Amino acid sequence: MSFQTPITIANAIEDVEYNRLLLPAIQREFVWSNSQIEWLFDSIMRHYPISSFLFWKVEGETKSQYKFYSFLNNYRERYQTHNAEFSTNGVNDFMAVLDGQQRLASIYIGLKGSYAYKMPRLWWNNDEYSIPTRLLYLNILTPLNDEEDGRVYDFKFLTRDEYSQDKRKWFKVGDILNLKSLFEFNKYLDENSYKDNEFSYETLSRLQESIHTDRMINYFLEKEQNIDKALNIFIRINSGGEPLNFSDLLMSIAIANWSKKDARKELNLLVDEIRDKGFFINKDLILKTFLVLYSNDIRFKVTNFSKGNAQDFEEKWDNIKCSFHSVFDLIKSFGFTETTLTSKNAIIPIIYYLYHKNIYTDFHRKKCYEADRNVIKKWLHVVLIKRTFGGQADAILSKIRNVFTDDIGIEKIKLSIQEFPHDLIVKELRGTTKDMTFDEDYIDKLLQIQKDDSLCFSILAVLYPHLDYRNGDFHKDHIFPESMFMKRKLTKLGIGDVDFEFYLDRNNYNGIANLQLLDSNENMSKQDIDLKTWVLGESKKKNLTQKEFCVRHLIPELLEVSQFKEFIYARKELLKGLLLQLA
């Protein structure tokens, strides 16, 4: 390994563009945020060191013995994050990046690509409204004056509309690549009258120098054609590097040791397939699941993921992948969404159970598994409501794993376990900080949870277990319509001033005690109909007495607006009794 003559950023970007610089398969995917990229460009402009790089010279047969990927230039949060595999057949020798990928990829995106991230308070829809494409721009009219931020130059990823609001202010950073010669650069300044503004002139001059003149890419070059050595260097560097992510290192070991399948492509494909079901997972969850399936020690440690483990992972991959699909089909049939599934770690014990029971398909719909499904559904809702996996996930997963296996941790389910061991897990966790049982104080807190809280669905779902979540889109409905709770309407309905405080308290009308789950069609037809009219109409439609209908819907027979206070107290007691029966 030797230190090489530094090169300019423009040189490095050209090497990336023409695939003379590639990424080895052991590299992690791009993870930097837009603000990190903006900070990096500010550092470049201020001639701050951006650390050295480590490249690996790939020659001869090594090119065909290993997988390499091109750099990502158009990043799209959650939807376009994977690097494309690059075929090295018939290409000249090239360099692969062992250290500095995030920095180099950030520079490449800033100069040659785009960065799309989700707008706040919008749903995750893969469109330009929710996740608009942004290009990197530099403010060439005014410097930053934010001492706390610490930056001088105002680099910012902007949408087309944001840029259009003040085109004179913003310079598209990638355009500097077309202004390599001083003649071209000065001509551009003259044509746009930028020399008339000292800050604009100085800023663009510094950008041009930083990209085309300053040799800021300092790098070492490893020439030995040894894949194991390259992996070892990568692990050593990253074990001491910026925010250590052991799952990335474990992923690298898997990639290096899978012989028949492309580990990176397989894991990325599973992530994308689960996303198509409406849920977002990452490689961390997949690797953690493998460790729970086949290792007594489930911590993210390089020593827990040996070459032998990696090969086992490949051998068992098809069934592991099927188990993931089976479990996400199952939880979707329970009515969960990405928002209401508040802990992905909670699905790992379910995967463990199905995988070691050799149930890989159709668990969510076969009649013979119905009883087992109901047990799992109850368990999942309870652990989400109790936040069982919050903060101590490894410790909890290890305890639950002990329930499934014998004392020496043999990698199979005990023969005595014929259905999902809900009660045994409750027993294992009893008395710990993650006790799954409910007491009155905890239930009182649950009953204060509001409609938009991510736990609201699970609480209502355990209260309405009879609903068929497979065939309906269920809404959280205000039993007494929310639109009623305004002073003007309450006065018109005869509610006196003395009761206003209670009626207008969101904890009362927007909390669990005034919520139910209704099929979307039922909810749309209910709209703002007053409770008494709705109950009478629905009970008649379903050939039920008013009492039978109210019992089925967990509604106290206090249906008049004037009885709302009594209704809330009565329903809290009703729901509290049901929740105390859980776990």
C-alpha positions in Angstrom: 0.0 0.0 0.0 1.5 3.4 -1.0 0.5 7.0 -1.0 -0.3 8.4 -4.5 -0.1 11.8 -6.1 -3.3 13.6 -5.1 -5.9 14.3 -7.8 -8.5 17.0 -8.3 -12.2 16.5 -7.5 -12.9 16.9 -11.3 -10.4 14.1 -12.0 -12.1 11.8 -9.4 -15.6 12.6 -10.7 -14.4 11.8 -14.3 -13.1 8.4 -13.1 -16.4 7.7 -11.4 -18.4 8.8 -14.5 -16.3 6.5 -16.8 -16.3 3.6 -14.3 -12.6 3.8 -13.6 -13.6 4.1 -10.0 -16.0 1.4 -8.8 -17.4 0.1 -5.5 -16.5 -3.4 -4.4 -19.5 -5.5 -3.3 -18.4 -5.4 0.4 -19.1 -1.7 0.5 -22.2 -0.4 2.3 -24.9 1.5 0.4 -25.1 5.2 0.4 -26.5 6.6 3.7 -25.5 10.3 3.9 -28.2 12.9 4.5 -28.6 16.0 2.3 -27.3 18.2 5.1 -24.1 16.1 5.4 -23.5 16.6 1.7 -24.0 20.3 2.0 -21.6 20.4 4.9 -19.0 18.5 2.9 -19.1 21.0 0.1 -18.8 23.9 2.5 -15.6 22.1 3.9 -14.3 21.8 0.3 -14.8 25.4 -0.4 -13.0 26.4 2.8 -10.1 24.1 1.9 -10.7 22.1 5.1 -9.2 18.5 4.9 -11.8 16.0 3.9 -9.6 13.0 4.9 -7.7 10.6 2.7 -9.2 7.8 0.6 -8.1 4.2 0.1 -8.4 2.7 -3.4 -7.7 -0.9 -4.5 -6.1 -1.4 -7.9 -8.1 -4.3 -9.5 -6.3 -6.1 -12.2 -6.3 -9.3 -14.3 -8.4 -12.2 -13.1 -9.5 -10.4 -9.9 -11.9 -8.3 -12.1 -14.0 -11.4 -12.9 -13.7 -13.1 -9.5 -15.6 -10.5 -7.6 -18.6 -8.2 -8.0 -18.3 -4.5 -8.4 -20.9 -1.7 -8.5 -21.1 1.7 -10.0 -21.8 4.8 -8.0 -25.4 6.0 -7.3 -26.0 9.4 -8.8 -29.8 9.9 -8.5 -30.6 9.1 -4.9 -34.3 8.7 -3.9 -35.0 8.1 -0.3 -36.3 4.6 0.3 -37.0 4.0 -3.4 -33.7 4.4 -5.2 -30.9 3.5 -2.9 -29.3 0.5 -4.5 -26.1 0.7 -6.6 -26.2 -1.0 -10.0 -23.9 -3.9 -10.6 -21.3 -3.2 -13.2 -20.1 -5.9 -15.5 -16.3 -5.9 -15.7 -16.1 -8.3 -18.6 -13.6 -6.9 -21.1 -12.9 -3.7 -19.3 -9.5 -2.2 -18.5 -8.0 -2.3 -15.0 -9.8 0.0 -12.5 -9.7 1.1 -8.9 -12.3 0.1 -6.2 -13.0 2.3 -3.2 -12.2 0.7 0.2 -12.4 3.8 2.3 -14.2 7.1 1.5 -17.2 5.9 -0.5 -19.7 8.1 1.4 -17.6 11.2 0.7 -16.9 10.4 -2.9 -20.5 9.4 -3.6 -21.7 12.6 -2.0 -19.5 14.7 -4.2 -20.7 12.8 -7.2 -24.4 13.3 -6.3 -23.7 17.0 -5.7 -22.0 17.5 -9.0 -23.6 15.0 -11.4 -26.8 13.8 -9.8 -29.8 14.5 -7.6 -31.0 13.9 -4.1 -34.8 13.3 -3.4 -36.1 13.1 0.2 -39.6 13.1 1.6 -41.4 16.3 2.3 -42.5 16.6 6.0 -46.0 15.5 7.0 -46.7 13.7 3.7 -47.2 10.0 3.1 -44.5 7.8 1.6 -45.6 7.9 -2.0 -43.0 7.5 -4.8 -43.9 10.6 -6.7 -42.6 14.1 -7.2 -45.1 15.6 -4.8 -44.1 13.5 -1.8 -40.5 13.0 -2.6 -39.4 15.8 -5.0 -36.1 15.6 -6.9 -33.5 18.2 -5.7 -30.3 19.4 -7.2 -27.4 21.0 -5.3 -27.2 24.8 -5.6 -24.8 27.4 -4.1 -26.0 30.8 -2.9 -23.7 33.2 -4.7 -25.3 36.4 -3.5 -25.2 36.2 0.3 -22.9 34.4 2.8 -24.3 32.5 5.7 -24.2 34.3 9.0 -25.1 31.5 11.3 -22.5 31.0 13.9 -24.2 28.0 15.4 -24.4 26.2 12.1 -20.7 26.9 11.5 -20.9 27.0 7.7 -19.9 30.0 5.5 -21.2 28.9 2.1 -24.9 28.3 1.6 -25.1 25.0 -0.3 -28.6 23.7 -0.5 -30.5 20.9 -2.3 -33.5 22.7 -4.0 -36.5 21.5 -6.0 -37.1 23.1 -9.4 -39.8 25.3 -7.9 -37.5 26.5 -5.1 -34.8 27.3 -7.6 -37.2 29.2 -9.8 -38.2 31.6 -7.0 -34.8 33.3 -7.2 -32.7 32.1 -10.1 -30.2 34.9 -9.8 -29.3 33.9 -6.2 -28.6 30.2 -6.9 -25.9 28.6 -9.0 -26.2 24.9 -9.9 -23.1 23.4 -8.5 -22.8 20.8 -11.3 -22.4 23.5 -13.9 -18.9 24.2 -12.6 -17.7 21.1 -14.4 -18.3 22.8 -17.7 -16.1 25.8 -16.7 -12.8 24.0 -16.5 -10.6 26.6 -18.4 -10.1 30.1 -17.1 -11.2 31.5 -20.4 -14.6 29.7 -20.2 -14.9 30.6 -16.6 -14.2 34.3 -17.0 -16.5 34.4 -20.1 -19.3 33.0 -18.0 -18.7 35.6 -15.2 -18.7 38.4 -17.7 -21.9 37.2 -19.5 -23.8 37.0 -16.2 -22.2 40.2 -14.7 -21.0 38.3 -11.6 -17.8 40.3 -11.5 -19.9 43.3 -10.4 -20.7 41.5 -7.1 -17.6 40.8 -5.0 -19.1 37.9 -3.1 -20.4 36.3 -6.2 -17.0 36.7 -7.9 -15.1 35.3 -5.0 -17.5 32.4 -4.3 -17.6 31.2 -7.9 -13.8 31.6 -8.2 -13.3 29.5 -5.1 -15.7 26.8 -6.3 -13.9 26.6 -9.7 -10.5 26.3 -8.0 -11.8 23.7 -5.5 -13.1 21.4 -8.2 -10.6 21.9 -11.1 -7.3 23.1 -9.5 -6.9 22.1 -5.9 -5.7 18.5 -5.5 -8.0 17.6 -2.6 -8.3 13.8 -3.2 -5.5 12.3 -1.3 -5.4 8.6 -1.5 -3.5 5.4 -0.7 -3.5 2.6 -3.3 -3.5 -1.1 -2.4 -2.2 -3.2 -5.3 -2.2 -6.7 -4.0 -4.8 -8.9 -5.7 -6.2 -10.6 -2.6 -9.9 -10.4 -1.9 -9.6 -11.6 1.7 -7.0 -8.9 2.3 -9.3 -6.2 0.8 -12.1 -7.4 3.1 -9.8 -7.4 6.2 -8.7 -3.8 5.3 -12.3 -2.7 4.9 -13.3 -4.2 8.3 -10.3 -2.7 10.1 -10.9 0.7 8.7 -14.6 0.7 9.4 -14.3 -0.8 12.8 -12.5 2.4 13.8 -14.3 4.7 11.5 -17.3 7.0 11.5 -20.6 5.8 13.1 -19.8 2.1 13.2 -22.5 0.0 11.8 -21.7 -3.6 12.4 -24.5 -4.8 10.2 -22.6 -3.2 7.3 -19.5 -5.3 8.2 -21.6 -8.4 8.6 -23.1 -7.7 5.2 -19.6 -7.4 3.8 -18.6 -10.8 5.2 -21.7 -12.4 3.7 -21.1 -10.8 0.3 -17.5 -12.0 0.3 -18.4 -15.6 1.2 -21.6 -16.4 -0.7 -20.5 -18.5 -3.6 -23.7 -19.3 -5.5 -25.9 -16.3 -4.9 -25.3 -12.5 -5.0 -25.9 -11.6 -1.4 -26.2 -7.9 -2.0 -28.7 -8.4 -4.8 -30.7 -11.0 -2.8 -31.1 -8.8 0.3 -31.9 -5.7 -1.8 -34.5 -7.7 -3.7 -36.2 -8.8 -0.4 -36.2 -5.2 0.9 -37.9 -4.1 -2.3 -40.4 -6.9 -2.3 -41.4 -6.2 1.3 -41.7 -2.5 0.4 -44.2 -3.5 -2.3 -46.3 -5.0 0.4 -46.4 -1.6 2.1 -43.6 -2.1 4.7 -40.1 -0.8 4.9 -37.3 -3.0 6.2 -33.5 -2.9 6.0 -30.6 -5.2 6.0 -30.1 -4.8 9.7 -33.4 -6.5 10.4 -32.6 -9.3 8.0 -29.1 -9.9 9.5 -30.5 -9.7 13.0 -33.2 -12.3 12.1 -30.5 -14.7 10.8 -28.5 -14.3 14.1 -31.7 -15.1 16.1 -32.4 -18.1 13.9 -29.0 -19.6 14.2 -26.8 -18.1 16.9 -27.0 -18.1 20.7 -25.3 -14.8 20.7 -27.4 -12.4 18.6 -25.4 -9.2 19.0 -24.0 -7.5 16.0 -20.4 -8.6 16.4 -18.0 -9.6 13.6 -17.1 -12.7 15.7 -20.7 -13.8 15.5 -20.7 -13.8 11.7 -17.8 -16.1 10.6 -17.2 -17.4 7.1 -19.0 -20.5 8.1 -22.0 -18.6 9.3 -22.1 -16.6 6.1 -22.1 -19.9 4.1 -25.0 -21.2 6.3 -26.8 -18.0 5.6 -26.6 -18.6 1.9 -27.6 -22.2 2.2 -30.7 -21.3 4.1 -31.5 -18.1 2.4 -34.4 -19.2 0.2 -36.4 -20.4 3.3 -35.5 -17.3 5.3 -36.7 -15.1 2.5 -40.0 -17.1 2.3 -40.4 -16.7 6.0 -40.2 -12.9 5.7 -42.8 -12.9 3.0 -45.0 -15.2 5.0 -44.8 -13.0 8.1 -45.5 -9.7 6.3 -48.4 -11.3 4.5 -49.7 -12.3 7.9 -49.3 -8.9 9.6 -50.9 -7.2 6.6 -53.9 -9.6 7.1 -54.0 -8.3 10.7 -54.6 -4.8 9.4 -51.2 -3.4 10.2 -49.5 -0.7 8.1 -46.0 0.7 8.1 -47.2 3.3 10.6 -49.0 1.0 13.0 -46.3 -1.7 13.1 -44.3 0.4 15.6 -41.5 -2.2 16.1 -40.0 -4.3 13.3 -38.1 -6.3 15.9 -41.5 -7.7 17.1 -41.8 -9.8 13.9 -38.5 -11.6 14.5 -40.0 -14.2 17.0 -42.9 -14.8 14.5 -40.3 -15.4 11.7 -38.4 -17.7 14.1 -41.6 -19.7 14.8 -42.7 -20.1 11.2 -39.2 -20.8 9.9 -38.4 -23.6 12.3 -41.9 -25.1 11.9 -41.2 -25.2 8.2 -44.3 -23.0 7.4 -43.2 -20.9 4.5 -46.3 -20.1 2.5 -50.0 -19.5 3.0 -49.9 -19.3 6.8 -52.0 -16.1 6.6 -55.0 -17.8 4.9 -55.1 -21.6 5.5 -57.9 -22.6 7.8 -55.7 -25.1 9.7 -53.6 -22.3 11.0 -56.5 -20.1 12.2 -56.1 -20.7 15.9 -52.3 -20.1 15.7 -52.9 -16.9 13.8 -55.2 -15.6 16.5 -52.6 -16.3 19.2 -49.9 -14.5 17.2 -52.2 -11.5 16.5 -53.0 -11.1 20.2 -49.3 -11.5 21.1 -48.1 -8.9 18.5 -50.7 -6.3 19.6 -49.7 -6.8 23.2 -46.0 -6.4 22.7 -46.5 -3.3 20.6 -48.9 -1.8 23.2 -46.4 -2.5 26.0 -43.4 -1.3 23.9 -41.7 -4.6 24.7 -38.9 -4.2 22.2 -38.1 -0.5 23.0 -34.5 0.1 24.2 -33.5 -3.5 25.0 -34.3 -5.4 21.8 -31.3 -7.8 22.0 -32.0 -8.8 25.6 -35.7 -9.4 24.9 -35.0 -11.3 21.7 -32.6 -13.6 23.6 -35.1 -14.2 26.3 -37.8 -15.1 23.8 -35.4 -17.3 21.9 -34.9 -19.2 25.1 -38.6 -20.0 25.2 -38.3 -21.7 21.8 -35.1 -23.7 22.3 -33.8 -26.1 24.8 -31.2 -25.3 27.4 -28.2 -25.7 25.1 -29.8 -23.6 22.4 -30.2 -26.2 19.7 -31.4 -24.5 16.5 -34.8 -25.9 16.4 -38.1 -25.4 18.2 -38.8 -27.7 21.2 -41.0 -30.6 20.2 -43.4 -29.6 23.0 -44.2 -26.3 21.2 -47.2 -27.0 19.0 -48.5 -23.4 18.7 -47.0 -19.9 19.1 -45.9 -19.8 22.8 -47.7 -16.7 23.9 -48.1 -17.8 27.5 -44.5 -19.0 27.8 -43.2 -15.7 26.5 -45.4 -13.8 29.0 -44.0 -16.1 31.8 -40.4 -15.6 30.6 -40.7 -11.8 30.8 -42.8 -11.6 34.0 -41.1 -9.5 36.7 -38.7 -7.8 34.2 -38.9 -4.2 33.0 -40.6 -5.6 29.9 -43.4 -7.5 31.8 -46.2 -8.0 29.3 -49.1 -7.9 31.8 -51.3 -4.9 32.3 -52.1 -3.2 35.5 -54.7 -0.5 36.1 -52.2 2.4 36.1 -50.9 1.4 32.7 -54.4 0.9 31.3 -55.4 4.4 32.5 -52.5 5.8 30.4 -53.6 3.7 27.4 -57.1 5.1 27.6 -55.6 8.6 27.2 -54.0 7.7 23.9 -55.3 9.9 21.0 -56.6 8.8 17.6 -53.4 9.7 15.6 -51.1 7.9 18.0 -49.3 5.0 16.3 -50.4 2.6 19.2 -54.1 3.5 18.8 -54.7 0.8 16.1 -53.3 -2.0 18.2 -55.3 -1.0 21.3 -58.5 -0.9 19.3 -57.6 -4.1 17.4 -57.3 -6.1 20.6 -60.6 -4.7 21.8 -62.3 -5.7 18.5 -60.6 -9.1 17.7 -63.7 -10.5 15.8 -63.2 -8.1 12.9 -61.9 -9.6 9.6 -58.9 -7.4 8.9 -58.0 -9.3 5.8 -61.0 -8.1 3.7 -61.5 -4.6 4.9 -59.9 -1.2 5.3 -60.7 -0.3 8.9 -61.0 3.3 10.1 -60.7 4.7 13.6 -64.1 6.3 14.1 -65.2 8.9 16.7 -68.3 7.3 18.3 -69.7 10.7 19.2 -68.8 12.6 16.0 -65.8 14.9 16.4 -67.6 17.7 14.5 -70.0 18.0 17.4 -67.3 19.2 19.9 -67.5 23.0 19.2 -69.0 25.5 21.6 -71.5 26.8 19.1 -72.9 23.3 18.4 -72.8 22.2 22.0 -74.8 25.2 23.0 -77.4 24.5 20.3 -77.6 20.9 21.6 -78.4 22.2 25.1 -75.1 21.6 26.8 -74.5 24.1 29.6 -71.3 26.2 30.2 -70.5 24.1 33.3 -69.8 21.0 31.1 -67.9 22.8 28.3 -64.5 22.0 29.8 -65.1 18.2 29.8 -66.8 18.2 26.3 -64.0 20.2 24.7 -61.1 18.3 26.2 -59.5 16.4 23.3 -58.4 13.7 25.8 -62.1 12.8 26.1 -63.6 13.2 22.6 -60.4 12.2 20.7 -59.2 9.4 23.0 -59.7 5.7 23.0 -62.9 5.9 25.1 -64.6 7.7 22.2 -63.1 5.6 19.4 -64.1 2.3 17.6 -62.9 0.5 14.5 -65.3 0.5 11.6 -65.1 -0.8 8.1 -64.3 2.1 5.7 -67.7 1.8 4.1 -69.5 1.8 7.4 -67.4 4.8 8.5 -68.1 6.8 5.3 -71.9 6.2 5.7 -71.8 7.1 9.4 -70.1 10.5 8.8 -71.4 13.0 11.3 -74.7 11.3 12.2 -75.5 11.6 15.9 -74.8 8.5 17.9 -78.4 7.6 18.8 -79.6 7.8 15.2 -76.7 5.7 14.0 -77.2 3.0 16.5 -80.9 2.7 15.9 -80.4 2.6 12.1 -77.5 0.1 12.2 -79.1 -2.3 14.7 -82.3 -2.4 12.6 -80.3 -3.0 9.4 -78.5 -6.0 11.1 -81.6 -7.4 12.8 -80.2 -6.7 16.2 -81.7 -5.2 19.3 -80.2 -1.9 20.4 -78.7 -3.7 23.4 -77.2 -6.4 21.2 -75.7 -3.9 18.8 -74.2 -1.8 21.6 -72.6 -4.9 23.3 -71.1 -6.0 20.0 -69.6 -2.5 19.4 -68.6 -2.0 23.1 -70.8 1.0 23.4 -72.6 1.8 26.7 -76.3 2.6 26.2 -75.7 6.2 26.9 -76.4 7.6 23.5 -77.6 11.1 24.0 -75.2 14.1 23.6 -76.2 15.1 27.1 -74.9 11.8 28.4 -71.4 12.1 26.9 -69.7 12.6 30.3 -71.4 9.5 31.7 -70.6 7.6 28.4 -66.9 8.3 28.7 -66.7 7.1 32.3 -68.7 4.0 31.6 -66.8 3.1 28.4 -63.4 3.6 30.2 -64.5 1.0 32.8 -65.8 -1.3 30.1 -62.5 -1.1 28.1 -60.4 -1.3 31.3 -62.0 -4.6 32.2 -61.3 -6.0 28.7 -57.7 -4.8 28.7 -57.0 -6.3 32.2 -57.8 -9.7 30.6 -54.8 -9.4 28.2 -51.6 -11.3 28.8 
